[in-house]
Amino acid sequence: MRRSATIRLTDPRALRAYAHPLRLALIGALRGRGPLTATTAANLLGVSPASCSFHLRQLAKYGLVEETGDGTGRERPWRATALYTRLPKVAATPEHAEASRQVYRVLAERYFHKVLHWLATRTAEPRRWQHAAHFGDEWLYLTAEELADLRHRINGILRPYRVRTIQPKRRPLGARPVTFLHLAFPEDEIGGDAATGRAVRRRTRHRQ
């Protein structure tokens, strides 16, 4: 397995299997911490080893995780088969569209809970981390081509840091796991005249 590889999910059955909060958490733990047994993963995630074993087997059916070949029973280590998951941007069939919606909905809920946890605990963090954290949004007017180019540019900026996920020795002193959310999507045009539009934008843009 190449740890830098990306797995592409196109089968609706695989997408539905992926669209589960605990399975997403399991994959995240395996990608971030390396091989884990069902027992170790259960302790990390606060669930039972039996539940972890079941969900690991379900993920293995679609090539998302695999056993390392060591250990026995629930002490057999599992690992992620890829570092990233690529989801379809355009659905080929109604079944595909519904399965994709399920995945994105679960992911959005996961992001939401992560943000709420940060907001609830941020004051307990060192001041330098509070200052360094990002929280905000931008209202931009872009073409589809410009939006795609923006995504490529952001990916280029992040690329040098991604290697640290799979190579702990590359992490500088003081480095911590950081969730970097990047969401960009078109919206309907603002109603009203230009002056009203500017007022709406001022009310809806927030940055920290």
N, C-alpha and C positions, 0 to 999 in steps of 0.2 A: 504494500500500500504506500502511495506517495502522500505524505501528510500535507503537502501543499496543494493537493488536487481538489477540484470542485466536483461534487456530485450533482447531476441534473435530474430533477424529478419531473417526469412527464406522464407517468401512468396515474390515472385518477385514484387507483387503489393505494398506490404509494403516497400520494398527496394526502389522502384521508388518514392513512396510518401515521403520517408525520404530524397531522393537525391534532395534537394532544399535548396539554400543558406539561405533564410529567415526562413524556417522551422528548419534548423539546429541551426540558431541563437536563435530562440524561445525556443527550447529545452534546449540550453545552458543557456539561461537567467532563465528559470524555475528551472533548476537544481542548478544553482549557487545562486539564490536569493530567491527561495521559490515560493509559489503561487503568481501569478500576474494576474491582469485583462487584457483584450485585450487593454484597453486604456493605462494602465501603461506600458505594453510591447511595445506598439506602440511608446510611448514617449522615451523609452530606445533605441529602434532600429531605430528611425527616419523614421517610416512608418505610414500609416494611421491605425486607429483602425479597420476599415472595413477589410483591408487586413489581419491584425492579426487575427481577428475573423474567417475569411475564412480558413486561414492556420491552426489555432488551431483545427477547426472542422475536417479538413482533417487528421491531426495527430491523433485525437481522434478515427477515424475510425479504426486505426491499433493499438490501445492500447498504444500509445506513451505518450499521455497526457490525462487528465480527469478533469472534473469540481470538485471543492471542495464541491459544494452543497450550497454555500453561494451566496448572491447577486442576481441581476437580469440583463438581457440584457448584454451589453458589460462590465458591472461592476461585472460580475460573475468571481470569481477567478478561474484560471486554475493551475494545478500542473503537474509536470512530474510523470509518473508512475514508473520510475526507475532512478537510478543515472547513470547507464552506459548502453550503447548499444553494444551488441555483434553481429558482422557481420560475415557471413560465410566465411571461409578461402578457401574452395573448393566448386566450383559450381556443382550442381547435373545435371543441364540441360543447354542448350544454353541460354534459356530465363533467367534463374537464373544468369548465367555468365554475361550477358549484364546488368541486373539490378544491380549486384554487382559492375560492372565497373562504372556505373553511380554514385553510392554512393561514391566510393573511389575517383573518379575524382573531385567531388564537395568538398569532404573533403580535398583533396590535394590543391585545389585552395584556400580554406579557410585558411589552414595552411600557404600557400604562402603569402597571404595578411596580416596575423598576423605578419609574419616575416618582411615583408616590412615596416609595421607600426612601429615595434620596431626599425628597423634600421633608420627610418626617425625621430624618437623622442627620441632615446636613450641619446643623448647629453643633453637633458633637464632633465634627471633623476638624482637623487643624485648619487654621485660617488660610494657609497657602492653598489647600485643596478647595476650600470654599470659593476663593478668588479664581482659581483655575477652571472650575467647572463651567460649562456652557448651558444656558437655558434661554431660548428665544426663538423668534421666527422672522422671516423676511417675506415681503410681498414684492414679487418680481414680475415683470412682463417679458416673457421669453417665447421663442418659437420652439417647436418640438425638437429641432436640430440643436438649438442652443441648450435646451434642458438636458439632452443626451450628452452634449459636450461637457456640461457642468458636472455630470455624474462621472465621466471619464477623468476629469481634472481632479475631482475629490479622491477618486480611487488611486490616482497617481501620488497624491500627497500622503495617503494612508499606507501605501505599499511598503515603505521602509520599516514601518512599525510592526507590520503583520508578522514578520519573521520571528519576532520575540515570543509569539504565542507558542511556537513549536520548538524554539531554541532558548530555553531559560537562561543560558549563559550570556545571551545577548541583551538581557534586561539590565539596565543601569541600576545602581543603588537607589532605592527609594521608589522604584516603579511599582505600580499597583494595577490590577485589572480595571479597565475603564470601559464602560459601555458608550459607544459612539453611535448615536442614532442619526441616520440621514434619510429624511423623508421629503419628497418633492412631488407634487401632483397638481394638475391643472384644476382651476375652480371656475365657476360661472363668473361672468363679468359683474362688477358692482353696479347696482342700479343707481339712478339719479344723475345729476350733473357732475362736472369735474370737481367742483368745490365740495359737494357731498361726499364724493369718492375719496377725496383726500382726508376728510374728517373721519371716515370709516377706517381708513388705513392707519391713521394715528391711534385710533382706539384699539385696533386689533394687533398691532405689532408690539412685541415684548422681547426684551433682551436683558440678560444678566451676565 
